[in-house]
Amino acid sequence: MKVAVFSAKRYDRELLAAANAEAGHELVFFDDLLETSTVALTAGCGAVCVFVNDRVDAAVLAALAGGGTGLVALRCTGFNNVDLKAAAAQSIKVVRVTEYSPYSVAEHAVALILALSRKIHRAYNRTRDGNFELDGLLGADLHGRTVGIIGTGKIGLVFARIMAGFGCQLIGYDKIPNSDFEVMGGRYEQLSNLAARSDIVSLHCPLTPETHYLVNASALALAKPGAILINTSRGGLVDTEAVIAALKSGQLGALGIDVYEQETDLFFQDLSSTIIPDDLIQRLVSFPNVIVTGHQAFFTREAIGKICETTISSISAYAEGGPLVHEVHASFKSLPYRSADFSWCENGGDVELLREACVGTGPIAQERPLSATLLRSSRRTGATLEVRRSSASLEVLSTEHQAPSTSYKGPVLRPGYEVLPRHAKRGVQQPSASC
C-alpha cells in the first residue's frame, strides 16, 4: 500500500523504513505537516501516517476521502488532533499506538526535576564559559520531598516508582485509584490537597475537555509556595499565562515542560535563525528557573522502535482487510483523569471495559457470578457498576440486588458497562496518554 508519511524527520524515515522491511509498503515521506494546504500530496495514497501536530480536521478528512485514502495512522498515542466524527462520516479508519515504553516519558520527567532542583542547566552554561562559582546554584535534596502525581496510569506509576526510590512521599490524584500506587506507599488526595502539600507536581493525565487548563490561576493559587511543576503529557493541561504570572510572583518555584499549548508552530523544527513571534514561549525560556524541551520525552530507541512497529502493523492489517486492534472510534468513551491501564471501546452498541494488563488470575469478571446477562441488563435498568483494579485483577460491583455482595468501594462509572476478560474477542481501545 502507498502511504504518505507527514512530519517525517530523519529518524522517522530510518526507523519506519526498517519496520517496513518485511511489510513492503510504499512509504512516501514529507517534512510538511498534514493540513489543508498539503493534503493534495496524498493523492493516490491508501493511507496517511501522521504525528501529534498534524491537523486532521473535517476539511482534511474530506479531501483524503475524495482522494481515495481510507486510513489515518497516528504514530503516537494521543488523537486530539483528529476529528473522529468527521473520519467516521467519511468512512476513514483511524488507528494509533496504544502503548510504547512508559519509562521514556517517566524518566524524562525525573530528568527535568533533577535539572531544576540542582540547577544543572545553569551550571552547564557557567562551566562552558570557565565560571566555576557556586553562588546561585544551591539546590535541594529530593529525599523526603512530597511529590504529587496527577494521573497514576502506566507512565504515572513508573514515575511514582522512580520517585519512591529517591525517598519521596507520594500523593496521587486519579478518578480511578490504582492499588499498585497505594502498595508502594502512595496515597490519594483531592486535587486541592495535592496542590497544597506537594513540593513537586507532575502531570501524567490525558488532554480531554475536562482536563484542559487543569493547571490554571486558581489551581496555582492553592499550590505550595515554591513548588516545582512538571508537564510531560500535553501542553493544553497548563494555562501558560497563569504559570508565567505564578513564576513572576514566586508562587511557582520552577517549571519543567516538554509540551506547550501552542507547540504546533514551534516544535520539531529548527527556528534558531528566525524571529519567533510567540511571546509566551519567549517569556518562558527567559526565566532562569524554567526548562523547556521540545516534546522529546518519548524519544528513546525503545519507544520509537515500538511506535514504528505498531504503526506498520496497523497499516498492514488495514491493507489485508484484517481487524484493526488499535482503531479509535468516534464513539470513544472518555472518563476524566482515568488511569491509562484501562481500555475502552464500543462495538455493536455494547460498551466494554477490559483490563489491559490482566493475567487471568484474581477476581476478574468471568470468575465471579457476575454473568454477561446481568451486566448487559444494567444498561436497561440503569444499575451502576463500580470498578477497582490491581496489578492482576479486576473487581466489579453492580448496584442491582442480584449482584454479589462485596466490601470493596470503587469509583462510580456510568451505568451499563459490560465487563469482559482481556482476551475477549473484541476490538480494543485504550485511552489517550502522552505522546
C-alpha positions, 0 to 999 in steps of 0.5 A: 500500500502507498502511504504518505508519511507527514512530519517525517524527520530523519529518524522517522524515515530510518526507523519506519523504513526498517519496520517496513522491511518485511511489510513492503509498503510504499512509504512516501515521506514529507517534512510538511505537516498534514493540513489543508494546504498539503493534503493534495500530496496524498493523492493516490495514497491508501493511507496517511501516517501522521504525528501529534501536530498534524491537523486532521480536521473535517476539511482534511478528512474530506479531501483524503476521502475524495482522494481515495485514502481510507486510513489515518495512522497516528504514530503516537498515542494521543488523537486530539488532533483528529476529528473522529466524527468527521473520519467516521462520516467519511468512512476513514479508519483511524488507528494509533499506538496504544502503548510504547515504553512508559519509562521514556516519558517517566524518566524524562520527567525525573530528568527535568526535576533533577535539572531544576532542583540542582540547577544543572542547566545553569551550571552547564552554561557557567562551566562552558564559559570557565565560571566555576562559582557556586553562588546561585546554584544551591539546590535541594535534596529530593529525599523526603520531598512530597511529590504529587502525581496527577494521573497514576496510569502506566507512565504515572506509576513508573514515575511514582516508582522512580520517585519512591526510590529517591525517598519521596512521599507520594500523593496521587490524584486519579478518578480511578485509584490504582492499588499498585500506587497505594502498595508502594506507599502512595496515597490519594488526595483531592486535587486541592490537597495535592496542590497544597502539600506537594513540593513537586507536581507532575502531570501524567493525565490525558488532554480531554475537555475536562482536563484542559487548563487543569493547571490554571490561576486558581489551581496555582493559587492553592499550590505550595509556595515554591513548588516545582511543576512538571508537564510531560503529557500535553501542553493544553493541561497548563494555562501558560499565562497563569504559570508565567504570572505564578513564576513572576510572583514566586508562587511557582518555584520552577517549571519543567515542560516538554509540551506547550499549548501552542507547540504546533508552530514551534516544535520539531523544527529548527527556528534558531535563525528566525524571529519567533513571534510567540511571546509566551514561549519567549517569556518562558525560556527567559526565566532562569528557573524554567526548562523547556524541551521540545516534546522529546520525552518519548524519544528513546530507541525503545519507544520509537522502535515500538511506535514504528512497529505498531504503526506498520502493523496497523497499516498492514492489517488495514491493507489485508482487510484484517481487524484493526486492534488499535482503531479509535472510534468516534464513539470513544468513551472518555472518563476524566483523569482515568488511569491509562491501564484501562481500555475502552471501546464500543462495538455493536452498541455494547460498551466494554471495559477490559483490563489491559494488563490482566493475567487471568488470575484474581477476581476478574469478571468471568470468575465471579457470578457476575454473568454477561446477562446481568451486566448487559441488563444494567444498561436497561435498568440503569444499575451502576457498576463500580470498578477497582483494579490491581496489578492482576485483577479486576473487581466489579460491583453492580448496584442491582440486588442480584449482584454479589455482595462485596466490601470493596468501594470503587469509583462510580462509572456510568451505568451499563458497562459490560465487563469482559476478560482481556482476551475477549474477542473484541476490538480494543481501545485504550485511552489517550496518554502522552505522546 
